[in-house]
Amino acid sequence: MRFEVVAATLLLTWCGAGCGSPPRLGRTLLAQPSMVADELAFWQALEGEARVTNDDALHGLLLLADGSDAHASFAARVVTAQARGWIAPDAALDADGVASVGMVSVAVCDLLALEGGVTRRFAPKSPRYCTRELVFRGLLPERTAQQGMRGLELIDLAGRVEDARLAMAGEKS
C-alpha cells in the first residue's frame, strides 16, 4: 500500500512539473523597433539571449526562409508559420513564450526539404522526429523537442542551414 502512495505522489509531481504552460520570458527583442529594421542588430542581440522567444524565433526563421520578414506583428508571423506547416493551426503560442527546439526543427526540416527516415515520412511535421533528424544530420547538438531554444543555438543553426543550402546547391550544379 505504501508503494502505491509514493508512486502516485511521484507521478502527480512529475506531471505537474511537466504539464504546465511553457515559461514566458516577458520580453521579445522585436519589441525594439531597431531590431525589426536591422537584421544584423537582431542576430547580434540574439547572441546574448539565454532563451529565444516565439516571436524572435519566427522572425529568425522567416529571415532564413525569405531573406526578410515583412510581417508587422507576431500574429502575422504565426499565420504565415501555420500556412507553411511550421506550427499547428490550433497552436496557442505567446509572443514572449520560450520557443521550443521542436518548433524550430519543424521549420528547418521544411526549409531544407529533409525527408528523413521512415518515421518522418509518417509524421513529417512532428517536432520530435524533426529534432531527431537535425541531431542525426549534425545540425543541432543532442537536444529534445521540448527544450527551449537558446540564442547562440539559433544563430549556429541558422549558419548550418545556410551551409546546408550551399552544399545542396553545389550538388545540383
Contacts in CASP RR format, 6 or more apart in sequence:
PFRMAT RR
TARGET T0000
AUTHOR 0000-0000-0000
METHOD contacts of the structure
MODEL  1
MRFEVVAATLLLTWCGAGCGSPPRLGRTLLAQPSMVADELAFWQALEGEA
RVTNDDALHGLLLLADGSDAHASFAARVVTAQARGWIAPDAALDADGVAS
VGMVSVAVCDLLALEGGVTRRFAPKSPRYCTRELVFRGLLPERTAQQGMR
GLELIDLAGRVEDARLAMAGEKS
22 94 0 8 1.000
22 97 0 8 1.000
22 98 0 8 1.000
22 100 0 8 1.000
23 51 0 8 1.000
23 97 0 8 1.000
23 98 0 8 1.000
24 94 0 8 1.000
24 96 0 8 1.000
24 97 0 8 1.000
24 98 0 8 1.000
25 51 0 8 1.000
25 53 0 8 1.000
25 96 0 8 1.000
25 97 0 8 1.000
25 98 0 8 1.000
26 53 0 8 1.000
26 96 0 8 1.000
26 97 0 8 1.000
27 53 0 8 1.000
27 96 0 8 1.000
28 53 0 8 1.000
28 55 0 8 1.000
28 56 0 8 1.000
28 74 0 8 1.000
28 95 0 8 1.000
28 96 0 8 1.000
29 35 0 8 1.000
29 42 0 8 1.000
29 45 0 8 1.000
29 46 0 8 1.000
29 49 0 8 1.000
29 53 0 8 1.000
29 55 0 8 1.000
29 56 0 8 1.000
30 36 0 8 1.000
30 42 0 8 1.000
30 55 0 8 1.000
30 56 0 8 1.000
30 59 0 8 1.000
30 74 0 8 1.000
34 41 0 8 1.000
35 41 0 8 1.000
35 42 0 8 1.000
35 45 0 8 1.000
36 42 0 8 1.000
36 59 0 8 1.000
36 69 0 8 1.000
39 63 0 8 1.000
39 68 0 8 1.000
42 56 0 8 1.000
42 59 0 8 1.000
42 60 0 8 1.000
42 63 0 8 1.000
43 155 0 8 1.000
43 158 0 8 1.000
46 52 0 8 1.000
46 56 0 8 1.000
46 151 0 8 1.000
46 154 0 8 1.000
46 155 0 8 1.000
47 151 0 8 1.000
47 152 0 8 1.000
47 155 0 8 1.000
48 151 0 8 1.000
48 152 0 8 1.000
49 56 0 8 1.000
49 150 0 8 1.000
49 151 0 8 1.000
50 150 0 8 1.000
50 151 0 8 1.000
51 98 0 8 1.000
51 99 0 8 1.000
51 148 0 8 1.000
51 149 0 8 1.000
51 150 0 8 1.000
51 151 0 8 1.000
52 98 0 8 1.000
52 99 0 8 1.000
52 148 0 8 1.000
52 149 0 8 1.000
52 150 0 8 1.000
52 151 0 8 1.000
52 154 0 8 1.000
53 95 0 8 1.000
53 96 0 8 1.000
53 97 0 8 1.000
53 98 0 8 1.000
53 99 0 8 1.000
54 74 0 8 1.000
54 93 0 8 1.000
54 94 0 8 1.000
54 95 0 8 1.000
54 96 0 8 1.000
54 97 0 8 1.000
54 98 0 8 1.000
54 99 0 8 1.000
54 103 0 8 1.000
55 74 0 8 1.000
55 77 0 8 1.000
55 95 0 8 1.000
55 96 0 8 1.000
56 99 0 8 1.000
57 99 0 8 1.000
57 103 0 8 1.000
57 104 0 8 1.000
57 149 0 8 1.000
57 154 0 8 1.000
58 74 0 8 1.000
58 77 0 8 1.000
58 78 0 8 1.000
58 81 0 8 1.000
58 99 0 8 1.000
59 69 0 8 1.000
59 71 0 8 1.000
59 77 0 8 1.000
60 69 0 8 1.000
60 154 0 8 1.000
60 158 0 8 1.000
61 81 0 8 1.000
61 86 0 8 1.000
61 104 0 8 1.000
61 107 0 8 1.000
61 108 0 8 1.000
61 111 0 8 1.000
62 68 0 8 1.000
62 69 0 8 1.000
62 71 0 8 1.000
62 77 0 8 1.000
62 80 0 8 1.000
63 69 0 8 1.000
63 158 0 8 1.000
64 108 0 8 1.000
64 111 0 8 1.000
64 158 0 8 1.000
64 161 0 8 1.000
64 162 0 8 1.000
65 84 0 8 1.000
65 107 0 8 1.000
65 111 0 8 1.000
69 77 0 8 1.000
71 77 0 8 1.000
71 80 0 8 1.000
74 95 0 8 1.000
78 87 0 8 1.000
78 91 0 8 1.000
78 93 0 8 1.000
81 87 0 8 1.000
81 107 0 8 1.000
82 88 0 8 1.000
82 89 0 8 1.000
82 91 0 8 1.000
84 107 0 8 1.000
84 110 0 8 1.000
85 106 0 8 1.000
85 110 0 8 1.000
85 125 0 8 1.000
86 103 0 8 1.000
86 106 0 8 1.000
86 107 0 8 1.000
86 110 0 8 1.000
87 93 0 8 1.000
87 103 0 8 1.000
87 106 0 8 1.000
88 125 0 8 1.000
98 148 0 8 1.000
98 149 0 8 1.000
99 148 0 8 1.000
99 149 0 8 1.000
99 154 0 8 1.000
100 127 0 8 1.000
100 145 0 8 1.000
100 146 0 8 1.000
100 147 0 8 1.000
100 148 0 8 1.000
100 149 0 8 1.000
101 127 0 8 1.000
101 131 0 8 1.000
101 140 0 8 1.000
101 143 0 8 1.000
101 144 0 8 1.000
101 145 0 8 1.000
101 146 0 8 1.000
101 147 0 8 1.000
101 148 0 8 1.000
101 149 0 8 1.000
101 153 0 8 1.000
102 127 0 8 1.000
102 128 0 8 1.000
102 130 0 8 1.000
102 131 0 8 1.000
102 145 0 8 1.000
102 146 0 8 1.000
103 127 0 8 1.000
103 149 0 8 1.000
104 149 0 8 1.000
104 154 0 8 1.000
104 157 0 8 1.000
105 127 0 8 1.000
105 130 0 8 1.000
105 131 0 8 1.000
105 133 0 8 1.000
105 134 0 8 1.000
105 140 0 8 1.000
105 145 0 8 1.000
106 125 0 8 1.000
106 126 0 8 1.000
106 127 0 8 1.000
106 130 0 8 1.000
108 114 0 8 1.000
108 130 0 8 1.000
108 134 0 8 1.000
108 139 0 8 1.000
108 157 0 8 1.000
108 161 0 8 1.000
109 120 0 8 1.000
109 124 0 8 1.000
109 130 0 8 1.000
109 133 0 8 1.000
109 134 0 8 1.000
110 125 0 8 1.000
111 161 0 8 1.000
112 161 0 8 1.000
112 164 0 8 1.000
112 165 0 8 1.000
112 168 0 8 1.000
114 120 0 8 1.000
114 130 0 8 1.000
114 133 0 8 1.000
114 134 0 8 1.000
114 137 0 8 1.000
115 121 0 8 1.000
116 133 0 8 1.000
117 133 0 8 1.000
119 126 0 8 1.000
119 129 0 8 1.000
120 126 0 8 1.000
120 129 0 8 1.000
120 130 0 8 1.000
120 133 0 8 1.000
123 129 0 8 1.000
127 145 0 8 1.000
128 144 0 8 1.000
128 145 0 8 1.000
130 145 0 8 1.000
131 140 0 8 1.000
131 143 0 8 1.000
131 144 0 8 1.000
131 145 0 8 1.000
134 140 0 8 1.000
134 157 0 8 1.000
135 141 0 8 1.000
135 142 0 8 1.000
135 143 0 8 1.000
137 164 0 8 1.000
138 160 0 8 1.000
139 157 0 8 1.000
139 160 0 8 1.000
139 161 0 8 1.000
139 164 0 8 1.000
140 153 0 8 1.000
140 157 0 8 1.000
141 153 0 8 1.000
END
